Protein backbone atom coordinates (compact mmCIF):
# COMPACT_ATOMS: atom_id res chain seq x y z
CA UNK A 1 0.00 0.00 0.00
CA UNK A 2 1.21 3.51 -0.79
CA UNK A 3 1.38 5.57 2.40
CA UNK A 4 4.06 8.03 1.30
CA UNK A 5 2.66 11.56 1.17
CA UNK A 6 5.23 12.50 -1.49
CA UNK A 7 4.24 9.58 -3.73
CA UNK A 8 0.57 10.43 -3.33
CA UNK A 9 1.20 14.08 -4.21
CA UNK A 10 3.09 13.08 -7.36
CA UNK A 11 0.40 10.62 -8.47
CA UNK A 12 -2.50 12.94 -7.71
CA UNK A 13 -0.83 15.88 -9.46
CA UNK A 14 -0.11 13.75 -12.52
CA UNK A 15 -3.72 12.55 -12.62
CA UNK A 16 -5.15 16.08 -12.36
CA UNK A 17 -2.76 17.29 -15.09
CA UNK A 18 -3.84 14.47 -17.42
CA UNK A 19 -7.43 15.19 -16.49
CA UNK A 20 -7.01 18.82 -17.56
CA UNK A 21 -5.67 17.61 -20.92
CA UNK A 22 -8.71 15.35 -21.30
CA UNK A 23 -11.19 18.08 -20.32
CA UNK A 24 -9.77 20.47 -22.90
CA UNK A 25 -10.08 17.74 -25.51
CA UNK A 26 -13.67 16.99 -24.51
CA UNK A 27 -14.49 20.66 -25.07
CA UNK A 28 -13.23 20.34 -28.66
CA UNK A 29 -10.00 22.31 -28.25
CA UNK A 30 -7.82 19.89 -30.21
CA UNK A 31 -10.24 19.89 -33.14
CA UNK A 32 -10.33 23.71 -33.08
CA UNK A 33 -14.11 23.45 -32.76
CA UNK A 34 -16.10 23.79 -29.55
CA UNK A 35 -18.63 21.00 -29.18
CA UNK A 36 -21.65 22.19 -27.15
CA UNK A 37 -22.87 18.61 -26.76
CA UNK A 38 -19.82 17.36 -24.88
CA UNK A 39 -21.88 17.16 -21.68
CA UNK A 40 -24.22 14.56 -23.18
CA UNK A 41 -21.70 11.73 -22.81
CA UNK A 42 -21.57 9.77 -19.55
CA UNK A 43 -17.85 9.34 -20.24
CA UNK A 44 -17.24 13.06 -19.88
CA UNK A 45 -19.46 13.53 -16.84
CA UNK A 46 -17.98 10.57 -14.94
CA UNK A 47 -14.46 11.75 -15.69
CA UNK A 48 -15.27 15.30 -14.58
CA UNK A 49 -16.59 13.87 -11.30
CA UNK A 50 -13.40 11.88 -10.75
CA UNK A 51 -11.13 14.79 -11.66
CA UNK A 52 -12.96 16.94 -9.11
CA UNK A 53 -12.60 14.26 -6.43
CA UNK A 54 -8.89 13.83 -7.20
CA UNK A 55 -8.34 17.58 -7.06
CA UNK A 56 -9.88 17.63 -3.58
CA UNK A 57 -7.63 14.70 -2.63
CA UNK A 58 -4.62 16.62 -3.85
CA UNK A 59 -5.53 19.68 -1.78
CA UNK A 60 -6.10 17.52 1.30
CA UNK A 61 -2.80 15.65 0.81
CA UNK A 62 -0.91 18.91 0.29
CA UNK A 63 -2.24 20.19 3.62
CA UNK A 64 -1.32 16.99 5.41
CA UNK A 65 2.16 16.83 6.92
CA UNK A 66 2.58 13.14 7.69
CA UNK A 67 2.53 9.95 5.66
CA UNK A 68 -0.59 7.83 5.79
CA UNK A 69 -3.61 6.69 3.78
CA UNK A 70 -5.91 9.02 1.89
CA UNK A 71 -9.12 9.48 3.89
CA UNK A 72 -11.01 12.11 1.88
CA UNK A 73 -14.77 11.31 1.55
CA UNK A 74 -14.56 7.49 1.26
CA UNK A 75 -18.21 7.21 0.23
CA UNK A 76 -17.86 9.72 -2.59
CA UNK A 77 -14.62 8.07 -3.68
CA UNK A 78 -16.31 4.67 -3.85
CA UNK A 79 -19.25 6.02 -5.87
CA UNK A 80 -16.79 7.72 -8.24
CA UNK A 81 -14.72 4.54 -8.66
CA UNK A 82 -17.81 2.55 -9.61
CA UNK A 83 -18.96 5.26 -12.06
CA UNK A 84 -15.59 5.51 -13.79
CA UNK A 85 -15.15 1.75 -14.02
CA UNK A 86 -18.64 1.60 -15.57
CA UNK A 87 -17.29 4.02 -18.19
CA UNK A 88 -14.21 1.83 -18.68
CA UNK A 89 -16.01 -1.49 -19.08
CA UNK A 90 -19.04 -0.31 -21.07
CA UNK A 91 -16.89 1.54 -23.57
CA UNK A 92 -14.21 -1.11 -24.02
CA UNK A 93 -16.59 -4.09 -24.04
CA UNK A 94 -19.66 -2.65 -25.79
CA UNK A 95 -18.92 0.59 -27.60
CA UNK A 96 -15.34 0.64 -28.89
CA UNK A 97 -16.00 -1.98 -31.56
CA UNK A 98 -19.41 -0.75 -32.74
CA UNK A 99 -19.74 -0.95 -36.57
CA UNK A 100 -20.62 2.73 -36.89
CA UNK A 101 -17.57 3.87 -34.90
CA UNK A 102 -14.32 4.77 -36.64
CA UNK A 103 -11.61 2.67 -34.90
CA UNK A 104 -9.20 5.61 -35.18
CA UNK A 105 -11.38 7.51 -32.70
CA UNK A 106 -10.41 5.03 -29.99
CA UNK A 107 -6.78 6.16 -30.23
CA UNK A 108 -7.36 9.88 -29.96
CA UNK A 109 -5.77 11.52 -26.92
CA UNK A 110 -9.03 12.34 -25.13
CA UNK A 111 -10.51 8.91 -25.81
CA UNK A 112 -7.43 7.12 -24.46
CA UNK A 113 -7.37 9.34 -21.38
CA UNK A 114 -11.10 9.23 -20.57
CA UNK A 115 -11.74 5.59 -21.48
CA UNK A 116 -8.54 3.88 -20.36
CA UNK A 117 -5.78 5.80 -18.58
CA UNK A 118 -7.74 7.96 -16.13
CA UNK A 119 -10.28 5.27 -15.13
CA UNK A 120 -7.50 2.80 -14.35
CA UNK A 121 -5.44 5.41 -12.51
CA UNK A 122 -8.45 6.43 -10.42
CA UNK A 123 -9.17 2.81 -9.50
CA UNK A 124 -5.52 2.17 -8.61
CA UNK A 125 -5.53 5.28 -6.43
CA UNK A 126 -8.47 3.85 -4.48
CA UNK A 127 -6.84 0.42 -4.22
CA UNK A 128 -3.36 1.56 -3.23
CA UNK A 129 -3.68 4.90 -1.46
CA UNK A 130 -7.04 4.94 0.32
CA UNK A 131 -7.85 3.85 3.84
CA UNK A 132 -9.83 0.61 3.51
CA UNK A 133 -12.48 -1.23 5.52
CA UNK A 134 -14.51 1.96 5.63
CA UNK A 135 -17.00 1.13 2.82
CA UNK A 136 -20.58 0.42 3.84
CA UNK A 137 -22.64 -2.37 2.30
CA UNK A 138 -25.22 0.17 1.08
CA UNK A 139 -22.73 2.04 -1.11
CA UNK A 140 -23.34 -0.05 -4.30
CA UNK A 141 -26.97 1.09 -4.26
CA UNK A 142 -25.92 4.69 -3.61
CA UNK A 143 -23.57 4.38 -6.57
CA UNK A 144 -26.54 3.77 -8.91
CA UNK A 145 -27.88 7.28 -8.29
CA UNK A 146 -25.35 8.94 -10.62
CA UNK A 147 -25.94 6.72 -13.71
CA UNK A 148 -29.72 6.70 -13.15
CA UNK A 149 -29.72 10.50 -12.98
CA UNK A 150 -27.74 10.49 -16.21
CA UNK A 151 -30.34 8.26 -17.92
CA UNK A 152 -33.08 10.60 -16.71
CA UNK A 153 -31.11 13.56 -18.05
CA UNK A 154 -30.81 11.92 -21.50
CA UNK A 155 -34.56 11.41 -21.79
CA UNK A 156 -35.52 14.79 -20.35
CA UNK A 157 -33.22 16.36 -22.93
CA UNK A 158 -34.75 14.20 -25.68
CA UNK A 159 -38.23 15.26 -24.56
CA UNK A 160 -37.23 18.94 -24.58
CA UNK A 161 -35.96 18.39 -28.12
CA UNK A 162 -39.35 16.82 -29.02
CA UNK A 163 -37.56 13.50 -29.70
CA UNK A 164 -36.38 15.00 -32.98
CA UNK A 165 -33.97 12.47 -34.59
CA UNK A 166 -32.11 15.37 -36.19
CA UNK A 167 -30.94 16.51 -32.73
CA UNK A 168 -27.20 15.83 -32.31
CA UNK A 169 -26.60 12.99 -29.85
CA UNK A 170 -30.27 12.62 -29.04
CA UNK A 171 -29.38 9.16 -27.72
CA UNK A 172 -25.61 9.14 -27.12
CA UNK A 173 -25.42 5.35 -26.67
CA UNK A 174 -27.12 2.60 -28.63
CA UNK A 175 -28.62 0.97 -25.53
CA UNK A 176 -30.54 4.19 -24.80
CA UNK A 177 -31.88 4.57 -28.33
CA UNK A 178 -35.62 4.12 -27.85
CA UNK A 179 -36.22 4.79 -31.55
CA UNK A 180 -34.30 1.63 -32.50
CA UNK A 181 -34.74 -0.64 -29.50
CA UNK A 182 -38.15 0.46 -28.32
CA UNK A 183 -39.01 1.22 -24.72
CA UNK A 184 -38.87 -2.46 -23.75
CA UNK A 185 -35.43 -2.91 -25.30
CA UNK A 186 -34.05 0.14 -23.53
CA UNK A 187 -35.49 -1.01 -20.19
CA UNK A 188 -33.94 -4.45 -20.64
CA UNK A 189 -30.52 -2.93 -21.31
CA UNK A 190 -30.85 -0.59 -18.33
CA UNK A 191 -31.91 -3.51 -16.13
CA UNK A 192 -29.00 -5.69 -17.22
CA UNK A 193 -26.48 -2.91 -16.77
CA UNK A 194 -27.97 -1.96 -13.40
CA UNK A 195 -27.75 -5.53 -12.08
CA UNK A 196 -24.18 -5.85 -13.35
CA UNK A 197 -23.38 -2.46 -11.84
CA UNK A 198 -24.68 -3.41 -8.38
CA UNK A 199 -23.02 -6.84 -8.50
CA UNK A 200 -19.72 -5.24 -9.42
CA UNK A 201 -20.22 -2.75 -6.58
CA UNK A 202 -20.52 -5.59 -4.08
CA UNK A 203 -17.37 -7.20 -5.46
CA UNK A 204 -15.63 -3.89 -4.76
CA UNK A 205 -17.12 -3.79 -1.25
CA UNK A 206 -15.78 -7.29 -0.62
CA UNK A 207 -12.40 -6.25 -1.93
CA UNK A 208 -12.39 -3.23 0.36
CA UNK A 209 -13.02 -5.47 3.36
CA UNK A 210 -10.12 -7.81 2.60
CA UNK A 211 -7.58 -5.12 1.80
CA UNK A 212 -5.38 -4.19 4.77
CA UNK A 213 -6.55 -1.34 6.97
CA UNK A 214 -4.14 1.35 8.05
CA UNK A 215 -1.98 0.19 10.92
CA UNK A 216 -2.67 3.38 12.89
CA UNK A 217 -6.45 3.12 12.63
CA UNK A 218 -7.91 2.75 16.14
CA UNK A 219 -10.72 0.47 15.03
CA UNK A 220 -10.61 -0.87 11.44
CA UNK A 221 -14.04 -2.51 11.76
CA UNK A 222 -16.01 0.50 12.85
CA UNK A 223 -18.50 2.28 10.52
CA UNK A 224 -17.50 4.98 8.13
CA UNK A 225 -17.22 8.43 9.67
CA UNK A 226 -17.37 10.32 6.40
CA UNK A 227 -20.47 9.96 4.28
CA UNK A 228 -20.89 10.60 0.57
CA UNK A 229 -20.29 14.30 1.05
C-alpha positions, 0 to 999 in steps of 0.5 A, spaced: 500 500 500 502 507 498 502 511 504 508 516 502 505 523 502 510 524 497 508 519 492 501 520 493 502 528 491 506 526 485 500 521 483 494 525 484 498 531 481 499 527 474 492 525 474 489 532 475 494 534 469 492 528 465 485 530 467 485 537 464 488 535 458 482 530 457 477 536 459 480 540 454 479 535 448 472 533 450 471 541 449 473 540 442 479 544 443 484 539 439 479 539 433 479 547 433 471 546 434 467 547 440 462 541 441 456 544 445 454 537 446 460 534 450 456 534 456 451 529 453 456 523 454 456 519 460 464 518 459 465 526 460 461 527 466 464 521 470 471 523 468 469 530 470 466 527 477 473 523 478 477 529 476 474 533 481 474 528 487 482 527 485 483 535 485 480 535 492 484 529 494 490 533 492 488 539 496 487 535 502 494 531 501 498 537 500 495 540 507 497 533 510 504 533 513 505 526 515 505 519 511 498 515 511 492 513 507 488 518 503 481 518 507 477 524 503 470 522 503 470 514 502 463 514 500 464 519 494 470 516 492 467 509 492 461 512 488 466 515 483 470 509 482 464 505 480 462 510 475 468 511 472 469 503 471 462 503 468 465 508 463 471 503 462 467 497 461 461 499 457 466 503 452 471 497 451 466 491 451 460 494 448 462 501 444 469 501 442 468 496 436 461 498 434 460 498 426 458 505 426 464 507 430 471 509 426 476 505 430 481 511 429 477 515 434 479 510 440 486 512 439 485 519 440 488 523 446 481 524 449 478 517 448 485 514 451 485 518 457 477 518 458 476 511 457 482 507 459 488 511 462 484 515 467 479 510 469 484 505 471 489 510 474 483 512 479 481 505 480 488 504 482 488 510 487 483 507 491 486 500 491 493 503 493 492 509 497 485 509 500 484 507 507 480 501 507 475 497 511 470 503 511 466 502 505 458 500 507 454 495 504 449 500 502 454 504 497 453 499 491 446 502 491 448 509 492 452 508 486 446 507 482 444 514 483 449 517 478 448 513 472 440 513 473 440 520 474 444 520 467 439 516 464 433 521 466 437 527 463 438 523 457 430 522 456 428 529 459 433 532 454 430 528 448 423 530 450 425 537 450 428 536 443 421 533 441 424 526 440 427 530 434 432 524 430 435 530 427 438 533 434 445 531 435 446 525 440 439 525 441 441 518 444 448 518 445 449 510 446 445 505 442 442 501 448 438 508 450 436 509 443 428 508 444 427 509 436 431 503 434 430 498 440 423 500 443 421 502 450 422 495 452 429 494 449 431 500 452 429 497 459 432 491 458 438 494 457 438 498 463 436 492 467 442 488 465 447 494 466 444 496 473 444 488 475 451 488 473 453 495 476 450 493 483 453 486 483 460 489 481 459 494 486 458 488 491 465 485 489 468 492 490 465 492 497 468 485 498 475 487 496 475 493 500 473 489 506 479 484 505 484 489 503 489 491 509 486 497 513 491 502 516 496 500 521 494 506 525 487 506 525 484 505 532 478 500 530 478 498 522 471 494 523 467 501 525 462 504 521 465 509 516 465 516 519 465 520 512 459 519 508 458 521 501 459 528 502 
